[in-house]
């Protein structure tokens, strides 16, 4: 991203059947990656690409990485959306004393045009100060001239989601399943330029600082409101193992498992079970290698776990 706008501040503190895109970086080769939904600011394979690494991962063994060379400028193209509610959810990890950055672009055909930045997220950087100095532990979500701030933890995988209400030109924020609000009646704008509002086309991960060290994983982009229902069943209540498998996958729960459904990265259901017991097992040996989401339902509670089939 060739330009970062400095903004005034207001210091206030499941996989579903209609899933459009999921990405856990497991199917990509390690190193610089350009292809599929992943592009970059210049739209040419090169040093702006995202890096695929295996030193950190939220699930599986690989993740995407944006370092501190101030060159990387990777773009995730989600297709042009012009109506409805669309949710973007990701897990991110910031190294100690480091930072991260990403923004949403209304239209990838207008990169670099004033007004095309829908919002900008500064993680560990303060956009309200000259030079955007480090701000460890503070996340600034900047939109329409206001930077909304809230805390985050370094050296920890965190789920962050943005619910885009395109028709209403507002967004809602969620961290680890909890909505982040800024007072009664406060809506966060989804951009402020009428020439671009009403569109969502992609997310730009830029090396905005020499201290940038941001990992991303477990990306989901889908139509509909955000829900963390996938984590209603906690890790202490249910386990899925192994998460990298070539034959059998086991599920063990403290409660009765009603349904198990397995989806590929296109959102297609490829397997369904009705165990009606606290334990279940299924065979993945006939499935093509790749990333799958396992949706487990127990009563009204649901959990989704990512697995990798080798």
C-alpha positions in Angstrom: 0.0 0.0 0.0 1.7 3.2 -1.2 0.0 5.6 1.1 -1.2 5.5 4.8 -3.5 8.2 5.9 -3.0 9.7 9.4 -6.3 10.2 11.1 -7.6 12.1 14.1 -8.5 10.1 17.1 -11.4 9.3 19.3 -9.9 7.3 22.1 -12.8 5.1 23.0 -12.6 2.2 24.1 -18.7 -21.5 11.7 -18.2 -22.4 8.9 -21.6 -22.1 7.3 -23.1 -23.5 4.1 -22.8 -20.1 2.4 -19.1 -19.8 3.1 -17.4 -18.0 0.2 -13.7 -18.3 1.0 -11.5 -20.1 3.6 -7.7 -20.0 3.8 -5.4 -21.7 6.2 -2.2 -21.5 4.0 -1.7 -25.3 4.3 -1.9 -26.0 0.6 0.7 -23.4 -0.5 4.5 -24.0 -0.8 6.6 -22.2 1.8 8.1 -18.9 0.7 6.8 -16.0 -1.4 3.3 -16.7 -2.7 1.3 -15.1 -5.5 -1.8 -16.9 -7.0 -5.4 -17.7 -6.5 -7.0 -15.1 -4.3 -3.6 -13.8 -3.2 -2.3 -10.8 -5.2 -0.3 -7.7 -4.3 -0.5 -3.9 -4.8 1.4 -4.0 -8.1 -0.6 -7.1 -9.3 2.7 -8.7 -10.5 4.4 -11.6 -8.8 7.3 -10.2 -6.8 8.7 -8.9 -3.4 5.3 -7.5 -2.4 3.9 -11.0 -2.1 2.7 -12.6 1.2 5.2 -15.1 2.7 4.0 -18.6 3.6 5.8 -19.8 6.8 5.8 -22.6 9.2 7.2 -21.0 12.4 3.8 -20.0 13.7 0.3 -21.3 13.0 -3.1 -20.9 14.6 -4.2 -24.3 13.2 -2.3 -26.8 11.0 1.3 -26.0 10.5 1.5 -22.9 8.2 0.4 -19.3 8.2 0.8 -16.1 6.1 3.4 -13.6 7.2 4.1 -9.9 6.6 7.5 -8.8 7.9 9.2 -5.4 8.4 10.8 -4.8 5.0 8.3 -2.1 4.3 7.9 -3.6 0.8 5.4 -6.4 1.3 1.9 -5.4 0.2 -0.2 -8.5 -0.2 -3.8 -8.3 -1.2 -6.5 -10.9 -0.6 -9.1 -10.6 -3.5 -12.5 -11.6 -2.2 -14.4 -10.6 -5.3 -16.4 -7.4 -5.6 -19.4 -7.3 -3.2 -21.9 -4.5 -3.5 -24.8 -5.4 -1.2 -25.7 -7.4 1.9 -23.7 -8.3 5.0 -20.3 -9.9 4.5 -18.0 -11.1 7.4 -14.2 -11.3 7.3 -12.7 -13.3 10.1 -9.0 -14.1 10.7 -6.6 -15.2 13.4 -3.6 -12.9 13.8 -0.4 -13.1 15.9 2.0 -10.2 16.6 5.5 -10.9 17.8 6.7 -9.2 21.0 7.4 -5.5 20.5 6.2 -5.7 16.9 3.3 -4.4 14.9 0.9 -5.3 12.1 -1.3 -3.5 9.6 -4.1 -4.2 7.2 -6.9 -2.3 5.4 -10.0 -2.9 3.3 -10.2 -1.7 -0.2 -13.6 -0.8 -1.8 -12.5 -1.5 -5.3 -9.3 -3.3 -6.4 -9.6 -1.5 -9.8 -9.0 1.8 -8.0 -5.9 1.1 -5.9 -4.2 4.2 -4.8 -7.2 6.5 -5.3 -8.2 8.7 -2.5 -11.4 7.4 -0.9 -10.8 3.8 -1.8 -9.5 2.9 1.6 -12.6 1.7 3.5 -10.8 1.5 6.8 -7.3 0.8 8.2 -6.2 -1.4 11.1 -3.0 -0.4 12.9 -1.9 -3.1 15.4 0.8 -1.8 17.7 1.1 1.4 15.8 -0.5 4.8 16.6 -1.9 6.6 13.5 -2.9 9.6 15.5 0.7 10.6 16.1 3.2 12.0 13.6 5.3 9.2 12.1 2.9 6.5 13.3 5.1 5.5 16.3 4.9 2.1 18.1 2.0 1.5 20.4 2.5 -2.0 21.8 -0.7 -3.7 23.0 -3.0 -1.1 21.4 -5.1 -1.8 18.3 -6.4 1.3 16.3 -9.2 0.7 13.9 -9.3 3.9 11.7 -12.3 4.8 9.6 -13.7 8.1 8.3 -11.3 10.3 10.2 -11.6 8.6 13.6 -9.3 6.0 15.2 -11.1 3.7 17.6 -8.7 2.0 20.0 -8.8 -1.1 22.1 -6.2 -3.5 23.7 -4.8 -6.8 22.4 -2.1 -9.2 23.6 1.2 -9.7 21.9 2.6 -13.3 21.3 -0.9 -14.7 21.3 -3.3 -15.9 18.5 -6.3 -13.7 18.4 -9.5 -14.0 16.3 -10.5 -10.7 14.8 -13.6 -10.2 12.6 -15.2 -7.4 10.8 -18.9 -7.6 9.8 -19.5 -5.3 6.8 -23.0 -3.9 6.5 -22.6 -2.7 2.9 -26.1 -1.3 2.4 -25.9 0.7 5.6 -22.2 1.7 5.2 -21.2 0.6 8.7 -19.0 -2.2 10.2 -19.1 -4.1 13.4 -15.9 -5.4 15.1 -15.4 -8.6 17.1 -12.4 -9.9 19.0 -12.3 -13.6 20.2 -16.1 -13.7 19.7 -17.0 -10.6 21.7 -18.3 -7.5 19.9 -16.3 -4.4 20.5 -18.5 -1.3 21.0 -17.7 2.3 21.6 -20.8 3.6 23.4 -24.6 3.8 22.7 -25.5 4.8 19.2 -21.9 4.8 18.0 -21.6 3.2 14.5 -18.3 2.7 12.8 -18.5 3.9 9.2 -17.6 1.7 6.3 -15.6 4.3 4.5 -16.8 7.9 3.9 -16.4 8.6 0.2 -19.8 8.2 -1.7 -17.9 7.4 -4.8 -16.6 4.1 -3.3 -19.0 3.3 -0.4 -21.3 0.3 -1.1 -18.4 -1.8 -2.3 -16.0 -4.3 -0.8 -13.3 -6.0 -3.0 -10.3 -7.0 -0.9 -8.0 -6.8 2.1 -4.5 -5.3 1.9 -1.7 -6.5 4.3 1.1 -4.0 4.1 4.5 -3.9 5.8 3.7 -0.5 7.3 6.7 -0.3 9.6 10.2 -1.7 10.1 8.9 -3.4 13.2 6.0 -5.2 11.4 5.8 -8.9 12.3 2.3 -10.2 11.7 1.1 -13.7 11.1 -2.4 -14.5 9.8 -4.2 -17.8 9.6 -7.6 -19.4 9.6 -9.2 -16.8 7.3 -13.0 -17.0 6.5 -14.9 -14.7 4.3 -18.6 -15.3 3.9 -22.0 -13.8 3.4 -24.0 -13.2 6.7 -23.5 -11.9 10.2 -20.5 -13.0 12.3 -21.0 -15.7 14.8 -18.5 -17.4 17.1 -21.0 -20.2 17.6 -18.2 -22.4 16.2 -16.5 -21.9 19.5 -19.4 -22.5 21.8 -17.9 -25.9 22.4 -14.5 -25.1 24.0 -11.3 -27.0 23.6 -11.7 -28.3 27.1 -15.1 -29.9 26.1 -14.2 -31.5 22.8 -11.1 -32.5 21.0 -10.4 -33.4 17.3 -7.3 -35.4 16.5 -5.1 -35.7 14.6 -5.5 -32.3 12.9 -3.1 -33.4 10.1 -4.3 -36.9 9.0 -4.2 -39.4 6.2 -6.6 -42.0 7.4 -8.7 -41.8 10.6 -9.8 -38.6 12.5 -11.1 -39.0 16.0 -13.6 -36.8 18.0 -13.9 -37.0 21.8 -16.5 -34.9 23.7 -17.7 -34.5 27.2 -21.3 -34.3 25.8 -23.3 -36.3 23.3 -22.3 -35.4 19.7 -25.4 -35.1 17.5 -24.0 -34.2 14.1 -20.6 -34.1 12.4 -20.2 -32.4 8.9 -17.0 -32.0 6.9 -16.7 -29.2 4.4 -14.0 -28.5 1.8 -12.6 -25.0 1.2 -15.4 -24.2 -1.4 -18.0 -24.7 1.4 -19.2 -28.0 -0.1 -20.2 -30.7 2.4 -18.2 -33.8 1.7 -19.2 -36.0 4.7 -21.9 -36.2 7.3 -22.2 -38.3 10.4 -24.8 -38.7 13.2 -22.8 -40.3 16.0 -25.3 -39.8 18.9 -22.5 -40.6 21.3 -19.6 -38.8 23.0 -17.1 -40.2 20.6 -16.9 -40.3 16.8 -14.4 -41.4 14.1 -14.3 -40.9 10.3 -12.0 -41.9 7.5 -10.4 -39.3 5.3 -8.2 -41.6 3.2 -10.5 -41.2 0.2 -10.6 -37.4 0.3 -8.3 -35.3 -1.9 -5.4 -33.7 0.0 -6.2 -30.3 1.3 -7.8 -28.3 4.1 -11.2 -29.2 5.5 -13.5 -27.8 8.2 -15.2 -30.2 10.6 -18.4 -28.8 12.1 -19.5 -30.6 15.3 -22.9 -30.1 16.8 -24.0 -31.0 20.3 -27.5 -29.9 21.2 -27.5 -26.1 20.4 -23.8 -25.8 20.6 -21.4 -25.9 17.7 -17.7 -26.1 17.2 -15.7 -26.0 13.9 -12.2 -27.3 13.7 -9.8 -27.2 10.7 -8.0 -30.4 9.7 -5.5 -31.0 6.9 -5.7 -34.2 4.8 -2.3 -35.3 3.5 
